[in-house]
Each structure stands twice: as C-alpha cells, then as structure tokens.
Amino acid sequence: MIFFRTLCVNCASPSHQRKADFQEIRTPKPWRILGVLIICTAFLQGSTSAQLMAPEAVLGFQVGSDYQVAGWQTVSDYMRHVAANSDRVLVEELGKTTEDNDLLMLLISAPENLENLARYQQIQRELAIATKRSEELDTLAQEGKAVVLINCNLHSTEIASSQMSMEFAYQFATAETQQIKEILENVIILLIPSANPDGLNIVVDWYNRTVGTPHEGSEIPWLYHKYTGHDNNRDWFMLTQIETQLLTRVLYEEWFPEVVYDVHEMSYRGPRFVIPPYFEPVNPNIPPLLQRTLSLIGAQLAFDLTSDGFTGVLSSAVYDTWWHGGFRTVPYRHNMVGILTEAARVEIATPIFQPHHTLKGYRRGLDQYALRTNFPEPWPGGWWRLRNIVDYEKAAALSILDFVAEHRVTLKTNFYKMGLDAIAKGKNEPPRAFLIPTEQRDIHTTLKMLDILKRGGVQIHQANAPFIADGVEYPADTYVVLMSQPFRAHAKDLLEVQRYPERRPSPESPPERPYDIAGWTLPLQMGVRTIAVVHPFEADLRQLPMLPAMRGMLDGTPEPTSYLFENRTNAEALFLNHLFNARFGNNSRKYKLYWAQRTVELAGKTLPPGAILIKTVEPPLHQIAELNALASEYGIHIHADASIDEGELSRRFASVDAPRLGL
C-alpha cells in the first residue's frame, strides 16, 4: 500500500509543482483516486511486455523533475514491475539491509542469456581465478558474456542515480535499437538501484519535509546510514556493514564482473562531470593493463559525451587510483576495471542557478575553471537540475556498456591474463607469502582479519607440518596467504605497509595532501602479527574452504559463586558490553561486575590484571546454562569459581559499571 499511496501523490502533482505534503497523502480527492485506480489497474494486470509502464506513467512525473524524488518503496516496486513484465530483466533480493529493507539487484540481458546464467557465472569464475589452461582461454572468452555491475546511490544524498536507474531499466527492457540489442546480446548487466535503500528513504523523507521551507535541500542532521553515514564508501576493505558484505559477495564470490561502474555526485561549484582516467598517484599493486583499460574506457566516455553535446566533462583530475577501500577501488585489486563518475550535484531535487564567475577549479588537476586539455569544453553556467544529472549518468552508462559490448572478448581475455600475471608475480617476486601464526594476543581478531581477506576472494592456506621460511621455523597450523594467486594485489595491498609517495607541485611547496585514505594495513589496524616472506620456500599446505570458528567453553567448579574471564580480546569486550546491558524484566541488572586490580591465581589458572569477575544477582547455579551458552556464542573461555570470598573480592577487585558518554 505504500507504493500506491506514493502513486496517489505523484499522480496528483504535475511535474512542475512541488511534492504534496503528508496531509495530501491521507486525504486524496475523488478525481485523484480515479487517476490512481486507472494506473494501479494497469500496473497489476498481466505480465507481458505490452503491460510494462514507463517510469513517468507510474510516478506521475518525469524522472529527474524539479522537486520530485521517489523513495525506495517506489523504486523497488517499479523494478519488480519491470522484471515481472520483461523477459530481459530479472530481479534478485540479495538480502536485508541494516534497517530491514530489501537490497535488490537487477540482472539485465538478452532472454537467452538470462536462461543460462549458471553457465555464464561458471565462466566468470574460471576466468577470474585463472586456473584453466591458456589453450582453453579463447573458447571461454568467446562463449562468455561480459559482466558489468552498475552501482547507484551508495551515498544517499547523491540521489540522481537511484532515480536514473528506473529509466535505465525501462530503456533496456523495451528499446529495440541496434545499440541496445548488441549490448543485451553481449553483456550481462548487474544493476544495483540503490546500495543504501535505508538512506534513500531518509533523504527523500527529509527533502519532502523541508521543501518550501528555509531548510529545503539542506544537509540531513543525522547519518543517512545507521552506522557509517557517508563513510559507507570506506568500508569495502574492512566489510563491517551488511550492505558491504552482500555486495562483496556478488563481486568476488558470485559474479566477478570485468567492469564495475560506481555512480556518484560531487560539489556543484566546478565541472559538471568527472570521468576516468584519474589523477596521481597510482597504486603500484594495480595491474598496468588495468590502468590502460581504464584510460581507454575514459577516452571513449569523453568522446561519446562530447559528441552528444554534454559540456563541462573533466578527466585526469581530483580522484586517484591510490587508495583502497572504495566501491570502485577494491575491484582494481581483483583485476576488474573500476569506473567512478562524479556529477555536479543539486540540492537533492531543487535546481541551482550558477553564474559563470562562481565556478571554480580544483587543487588536483584543474588549477582554475578554464579551458584545458583535460577540460576542453567548460560548462558556461546557468541553471543546473536533477534532470541534467540523470542525463549525464545515463549517457555515461550507455557509453560504458557500448564499449564493453564491442570489446567483450578482449576484456574477458585480459581479465584472465591479469589473474595469470598475478600468480606469476607471486611466484617470482617478493613477497612470496604472508604468514599469520596462530599464537596471537587476540586469536578472535586474527580470524576476523583472515575472514575479511577470504570474503574478498583471497585464498587462505594452513600448514600441515612445521616449515622453514627465510631461515625461521614456523609451526604446523600457521596460516599462509600465498602471493601466487589471482587476487594478489588485494591481499598484498591489505597486508603490507603503505608508503604514500611524496608529491610536491614544486621543490619549495609543501607535500600534496592525499585525496583520500593514505594507508589501510590490516595487521596494523587489527593488532595481528604478520610476517612477509621474501625468499622462495616450501611447505605442506592445505587450502581452507572455510575458516575455523572459535569454540568457547565454561569450565571450573560445578558449584560456582562467581565467574571470571580474561578480558583481553575484542570478543571479550563485546561479551562485557552484553553483560552491562543484561537486564531482568523489571529493568534491574542481571550481573554485578568487578575488575581485577592485580593478577588472579585460581586453581592452577592465572588471570591477568583487568580480568572481569561476574557475580550473578540470582543464585550462581541458575546462570550456568546461560553463561555456557554465552561462552559458545562469543567463542570465549569463562571460568566458574568458588574460591573468591567477599573479603578477597573487596581487596583485589573494584566494581565496574558501563562507561557513559557525555555529548
């Protein structure tokens, strides 16, 4: 019903008017209801392509109209409508978002391709991991389809791409032009209408509430992702968020696209559209062939956009290929061409008027807003609207797909070759591997680091027997990340220490500030001892299909008066937070917690200063089953004890309460 309620508002509001408020939603007039019934009846009837409705027929306004934006329910329902009424489009629910919305992916291709998706996925995997013999390459490259993932609306205030995605899906579901047919025949498009549906809803709600007020188009006074806000595009190497994890699975476990297009918006004070190639510096782990491909696609993009009359297009500026962790930068380390475009934004859907004299250049790649080799046709200024952004983004997507369709076999061949080159480099150049011993201060976090690598497609091995590397003996069970693997660049870049290149405009100038993150070494961030192996070595290794889970346990006396744990690891910190928050139904605390001020000796066990002692409010025996279950859930060791009396408790322990933050 949310979708139909939205339709009611949109049908009642001409495209040049601002969106109706909540009262209009709740009290539609009879003529409005009639219009909605006509649209909804058509929307629900049948499942043939003849029933497929254009976005404007459903929304009641053209995509990109001033003051008009569609929220996630509207966008997702429209995408399901397209998939239900076109044999060129499938829709897949990848999972639930942080706030329980569906994260959707559309698969768009020729009907015969969609009927054979499993085979094309298999080909993608075989080319990505580069284990097939080179003589089989031509057959696979000829048989396979190029795969392109288009990611929209990762940053929720950069809203145009989520709106554009509806028009894009409709175009590919209905168009009969030779260009569209060739793309559909040669390419499987993975379209993410919004990588943050939660944020899209937040932004649309805020915009609709503020339209017509002094706060129209203003910044939202809270995060548009519950935990990360704008920095959801800094999570693609650490994988802390559910949306990141779901899309990472698509990229590096399921589909292995050759090209990834991430659609963004930027400041409106300068150029209209930034495209590849990008600015300095270049990360040395990225394959040279990939950099050349990026430049080639960028040249095609620039040519097509200029030919189609789009002005203000800038390349070789601002954004670089150094940093790791963005949606388009992590694919570089997987031999995938990551493309970022940045369009000048508007105030959500409120147009902006910009006189020419207010337009500025950038400190990186465009010293002033003026004619340059990388900026051959500056935008003259004037009105800039949401519809302009939609047009630029849709034209860019079409240009990229056209290029990929034409060069399908070459792209697939090079995808395989880059993986093969990575394997050879790992065998012939240092580092040969990274070793992660099992003796660590925090084995939980060690396994978490390995899990991050594995989710990113990195192969993890473990030693079956002791071995020697660089003159040092390492025990059996040591984890080994070999560099002779197709995603070597990803593993190496995350495990080695970064040294950002010093760049100065002149010898007298201060060093140039990095565009974004300059370092991201996982072992340093996570406190995991990791050793790079320089020289060739031999070891009896097994590849791990999955990592072991930490098994927790509750041991000690069967009749405890208290429970203790070391409180050294991140898992134990999470467990401690659980204890702080554990309450009875009347909101009283379930546990009293104490902090060891010195070493604790218990029946042959030594617990360090900082260990936590748990006193239960209920009789301790009542809590054995619950604490045993918690030990298993958190993978930690809890010791049940009956030797610490009240006197020793007061002498050696201090009461501890949950910390409080003052804002």
N, C-alpha and C positions, 0 to 999 in steps of 0.2 A: 504493500500500500504506500510505502514511502515514495516509490518511483512514480506511482500515479498521482500522488499529491504534488510532487515536483512538476509533473506534466501539466497539472492544472494551473500552476503559477506561470509556467513558461508559455503555455498557450494563450494565457490572458494578457501577456506582456509583450507588446511589439518590440522589435529588436532595438529600436532607438530609445526605449524607455528604460528606466532603472527597475531593478527587480522588486517585485511586490514584497511586502513585509509579512510577518507571521500571521497577522490578522487576516490578510487576503487569502492565505493558505487555508485558514479554518472556515472562512465564510464566502465561498465562491458563489457568484451569481448564476442564475439558471442558464444563461446563454454560454457562460464559460464551461459549465458542466457538460452541456451538449457538445461543445467542441472537444472536450476531453474524451467523452464517450465515443465519438467518431474515431479519434486517434487510437484509443485503447482497444476498440473493437478490431481495427486493422492490425494493431500490434499483436493481438493474441491469436488471430486467425492463421491457420495453416503453417506450413514450414517449407514453402517453396521460395525460390529466389524472387519470384514475382511479388511476394509479400514483404520483401526487405525494404525497410523505410530508411530514407536518408536522415542523417542526424537532425537537420533543421526541422524535418517533419515531426520528429519525436520531441525535440526540445522546445519548439516554438520560436526559435531564433537561430540565426546562422552561427556556427561555431566561431568564436573569437569576437562576437559583437560586444560593443561597449557596455560595461556594467553587467554583463551576463556571464555567469560561470556555472558549470554543472559539478555537483558533488559526486562522491564515489558511488553512492547507490545508483545515481542516474547513469554514470559512466559504465559501471559494471553491468547493469541491466541492459544497457544498449549493446554492449559487447556480447552478451549472451543472446540477445535478439539476432545479431549479425550471424553468430555461429549457428543458431537454430535455422536460419533461412539461407545459408550459403554452403555449398559443398567445397568451397575454397578455404573455409575458416573452421577451426576447432578452438574450443576454449578449455583450459585446464586450470583447476584450482590447485595452486602449489601448496597451500596451507593457510593457517590463520595468522594474522598479524598480531602485534603486541596487544592491540585493543580489540581483537577478535573479529576483524574484518577479513573477507576473503582476499588473498593475494592471487591475482589472475595472470595467466599468460595465454595469449592467442597464438595459435600456430596457423600460419597463412601460407598456402602454396597451391599448386595445381591439385585437383582432386586425386589424380593417380599417385601423386607424391604422398598425400596425406594417408592414402591406403597402405603405404609401405614405410611408415615412419620407423618401425623397428629396424628394418634393414639399413635405412639411412643413418640411424643412431649408431648402429654397429660399425658402419664405415667411418663415421666421425671418430669413434673411439680408437679404431685401428690406426687411423692416420695420426691422431693426437699422441698416442703412446709410442708410435714409430717402431713397433716390433715386427711388422710384416717385412718380408724380403723386398728389396728395392725393385726386383723384377715384377712384383705384384702391384707396384705403385700406380702405373699407368691405368691398369684395369680399375682400381679403386677410385682414382681421380675422375675417370670417365664416367663410371657408374654413379658416383655420389652426387649429391646436390650441395651447393654452398649453403652454409647456415649463417644467418645474420641475426643477432639479438639487438633489438631496439629498446632501450630503457628510458621510460618517460617519468618525469615528475618525481625524481628522487628527492629533490628539495621542494617542499610543498608550496612555498610562495612563488616558485618558478612554475607557474600553473599552466602555461600555454600548451605544453606538450601533452598533458592529460586531456585537454580539450581537442587538440590536433589528432590524437590517437583515434577518436571516433570517426573523423573524416577519413583518416588513413585507412582504417579497417573497411569502411564503406567503399572507398575507391577500389581497393583490391578485391573486394567481394563482388563488385558489379562491372568494373570497367572492361571493355573489350578491345582496347587499343593494343597494337602490336608490342609496344614497350611493356605494358603490364603483363601481357601473356608470356613474353620472354622471361620476365622476372619470375613469374609464378612457375614456369617450367623449370627454371634453373636454380631457384633459391627457395629455401625453407626459412620463413621469417618468424622469429620468436618475438612477439610484441608484448611488452610489459606496459599496460596503460598507465599505471602508477606504481612506483616502487615503494610508496608510503601512503596507502589509502587512508590511514588514520589522520595523517597530516593534511591530506587534501580536504577531508571533511572539516577539520579545524579551521583551515584557511577560508574555505567557502562560507562557513558559518560566521566567522569574524567579518569577512568582507560584506556579507549581506546585512549584518547588524550595523555596520558603520557607513554604508553607502548613504550619501545625503547628509552626513554629519561632518564636523571638522576632522574626524579621525578616518575618513574614507581613504582606503588604500594604505593605511598605516601599518607599522610593524605589529605583529601579534605580541601581546605582553606575556606570553608563555611559550614553551617549546612546542614545535609542531611535530616532534617525535617524543614520546613519553620520556625516554631516557637520554637521547643524543641530540635532539634538535637538528641543526644544520650539519653537525658532525656525523650524521649517518653516512656521509661520504668520506669518512676517515676510518671506517670500521672494516674495510674489505680485506685487511691483512690480519685483523685480530678476531673477527667473526663473533662479536659479543651479542648481536641482536638477531632476533628470529628472522626478520626480513632479509638480513645479510646472509644468514645461513641457508635460507630457502633458495635464494638466487645463486649463491655459490654452488649449491648442489646442481642446479641447472647448468651452470657454466662448466664445471670441472669434474662432474660425475656423470651427467646425463647427455649433454648435447655438444659440448666442445665446439662452439661456433668459431669460424675463421675470422669473423668481424663482429665487434661489439660497438654499438653506437649509443653514447650516453648524451641525452639532450638536456641542456641547461640554459639558464639565463644569468645575466650579469648587470653591472651598473648601466644606466641609460645615458651617462654623461659623455660617451665617446662613440666608437664604431658601433655599427648595428649588429655585426655577426662575426665571431671569431671562429676560424676553422684551422685544421692542420695544413702544413706541418707546424710544429710548435717551437718554442724558444729554448735557449740554452738554460741549464746544462742537460746533457744526455746521460742517462744511467748506463754505465759500461756493461751491465748484465743483459741489456736488451739486445736481441739479435740485430746485426746491421741490415739484414734482408727485411726485417720487420720495419725498421726506420725508413728504408727506401719505399716500401709498400705504402706506409703512412703518407709519405711525400707524394707518391703517385696518386693516391686517392684524394689528397688535398688539392692537387693540381686540377684533377677532374672536377672536384667540387667548385673550386674557384671559377673554372671555365664555364661550367653549367650555370652557376648562379649569376655570373656577369652576363652571359648570353641571354638569360631570362629576364634581365633588367633589374636585378637586385643590387642595390648600391650599399656602400659602407661595409664591405666584406674585408676583413683583416686576417692575415695569416702570419706565421713566424713571429708571434708576439705573446707576451703575458704568460701563457701556460707552458709547462715544460714536460719532459719525459723522465725527470729525475726521480720524483717521489713515488713511494709505494703506499698503497692503501686506499686508492680511489677506485671507483667502479670501472673507469676506463684504463687505469694504470696497472692494476693487478693482471688483467689479460695480457699485457705486454710480456709478462714473465711466464706466460703459458703459450707463447708463440701465436697469440691472437692479436689482430690489429684493433687497438682501442681508439675510437674516434670520439672526441669531445667537440661539440659546438656550443657556443655561448651567445645567446641573443640578448640585445639590449632589452631590459625589462620595461614594463609599465607598472602602475600602481595596482597590481592584481588584474583588474579589468577596466580600470579608469585610464583613459588616454592622457598622454603628456604632450605638451607643446614645447619644442626646443628650438629657440633661435640658433643660427649657425655659430654665433660668437660664444655661446655657452658650452660648446662641445670641446672636449679635451683629449689629449693623447694619454699614453701610459709610460711609466718609467721603464718598462721592459718591451722593447720592440717598436714603439711608436712615440718618438720624443715629443711630437706635437700633432695636433689634429690637422694634417695636411697631406697632400699627395705624396705617396711613397711607392717604392717598388712592390712592397707587400700590402699596399693600400691604394690601389690605382684609381679607385672611383669613390671618394668620400661621399657619404650621405649629406645632402645640403642642409638638413634641418627641416623643421616643420612639425606636423602632428605625427605622433607615433602611437600605434594602437595595438591591442591584443591581437587583432586580426593580422597585422603585419608580422608579428612573431610566428603565428600559426603558418603563414605563407612561407616564410623563410625556412622554418623547421621541416615542413612537408616537402618543400623543394629539395632540401639537403638530403632527406631520407630517400627520396626518389633517385637523386643523383648517385648516392652510395650504392643503392640496390641495382641500378642500371650498370654501374661499373662492375659490381660483383657478378652479375649475371653474365656479362660479356667475358670476364676473366675467370670464370668458375674453375676451370681445370688448372690454370696457373696458380690460383690461390690455394687450391687443395694440395697441389704438388709441393708448393713452398711450405705449407703448414707441416707436412710430413718431413721435409728436408730440415726445417728448423729444429724439430724434435730430434732428428738423427744427428744433427750437428751438436746439439746439447749433450747427447750421450757420448759422442766422441770427445768433446771438450772435457767432460768429467773424467774420462779415462786418461787423457793425455796431458792435462794441465792441473796444477794445484788450485784450490784444494781438491783432494780426491774424495773426501768424505768429511762429515762432521759426526763426532762421537758424543753420545749422551750417556754417561754412566748411570746406573740405577741407584748408586749411593749419592743421594742428594739431600740437601736440607729439607726440601719440600717435594716429595715424590708426586703428590697430587698435582702440583703446578707443572712439574716436569711432564707428566702425562697430558696435561692440558695443552702444553706447548706442542707436543707431538700430535695431538688431536687437531690443533689448528693447521699444522702442516698437512696432515692427512686429508682434512676437508678440502684443502686447496689442491688436491691431486698429487701430493708428494708421496713417493714410495718410502715406507719405513721398514728397515730390516732390524733383526736382532741376532746377536751372536749365539751360536750353538755351543761354542767352546772358547776358551781363552785364546787370544791372538795378540800379535805384536804390531804396533803401528808407530812409525817414527821413533823406534827404539824403546817404546814403552809398552809394557804388557797390560792388556785390559781383560777383565774377567768375562766369562760367559754371561749372557743376558744383557750385555751392553747394547744400547740402541745405536744403530748406524744409519745415517742418511747419506747414501751414496750420491755423488755428484754426476755419475753416469746415468742420468735419467732425463726424460724429455722436458720436464719442468724444472730443470737445473736452475734456471735464472730465478725462479720463485724461491726455491729452497735456499740457494746461496745468498740471495738478497735479504732474506729474513734472518739468516743465522750469522752472517758476517757483520763486522762493524763498519758503518758508513763513514766516509771522509768526504764531506761536501767540498767540491772544488772551489778554490778561491777565485772569484771573478771581480775585476775592477774595471770600470769604464776607462780609467787612465791610471798610471802608476801612482799618482797623488791622491786618487779618490779612495774613499773607504770601501771595504768589500761590499759587493752587491748582496742585498738581503735575499734569502731564498723565497721563492714564490709560496712554497708550502712546507710540509714536513721535510726536515733535512736528514733525520735518522729514525730508525724503527727496529733496531736489532732485538729480536725476541728474547734471546738468552739474557741480555742486559735488563730488559724490562721485567722479566719474569723471574730473575734470580736463578737461572738454571745453568749449571756448569756444563759447558760445551767446548769440545776440542776440535780444531780444524786439523786434518791430516794432510801433510804436504807431499809426502812421498808415496809411491805405489805400495800397497800392502795386500796380504792375503788373509782371508778369514772365512770360516764356515758360517754362512749367514742364511737366515730364512726370512722371506718377506712376510710381513704381518698383514693379513686381510683385515684385521681389526685390532685395536689396542686393548690390553688387559684393563679390567675395571679394578679399582682399589676396593678390597674387601675389608669392611670394618668388623670390629668384634668387641664384645663386652666380656671381660674376664675378671677373675678375682674371687672374693669370698661369696658364697651363696646367700649370706645374710648381711648385706652391707648396711652401713649407717650413712655412707656418702659415696660419691662417685668422683673420679678425677680424670682429667685428660691434659696433655702437654701444652696445648695452645701455641703451637709453633707454626702451623701451616695455614694456608688460606682456607682450606676446607674446615679447619677447626675454628677459624674466625667466623665463617658462615654459621657453623654449629652454635657458637657462642651467641650470635645475633638471634638465632632461633630461640635459645634459652631465655634471652632477655625479653622476647616477645610472647613467650608461652604463658597463657592465662587460663584460669578456670572460667566457667560460665558467668560468674559474678564479677569478672574482670580482675580478680586478685591473682597475684603471681604464683606460678606453679613451683618455681625454684628460687632458692637463695644461693647466691654465687659469691665465691671467695677467691682471692688471688694470692698465690704463694709468694711470700716475700723472700724466701730463700729455697735452696734445694730441699726436696722432699724425698726421704727414703721410705719405701714401702715394700716389705716382704720381698727383698731382692730386686725391686724396681727403683730406679732413680728418676724423679721428675724434676725438671729444671725450674728455676725461679720464673714466675709468670704462669705456671700451671694453674688450671682452674679446678676448684673443688665445688661440687654440686651438692647442696643439701635440699632434699625434697620437702615440700610442705606436708604432703601426705606421707604416711609411713614408707620408708625407702623400698621395702619389698614390693609395694604396689607399683613401683616405677620400673622394675627390672625389665618387663616386656617392652615398655615404651622406649627406654633408653637403649635396649638391644636393637630395636628397630631403627632408632636414630643413628646408632653406630654403623649399621649397614647402609642406611640412606646416604650418609655423609662420607662413608669409607674411612672412618677414623677408629682409633683404639681408645676405649673407655675402660678404666679400672675401677671395679667395685671394691670398697674398702670398709673395714670395721675397726681400724686401729687408731684413728684420729679422734680423740675425745675433745670436749668443749674447751679444756684448758689449752691443749696444743693448737686448736683452731684459733683461739684468740691470740696466742703468742706468735704463730708462724704465718697466719693468713690475715688478709684485710678484705673487708666486704667490698664488692664491686657492683656498680649499677650501670645501666646502659648510658653511654655518653649522650649528652644533649647538645644540640647546635643552636646558637643564638643568631638570628638574622635581623 
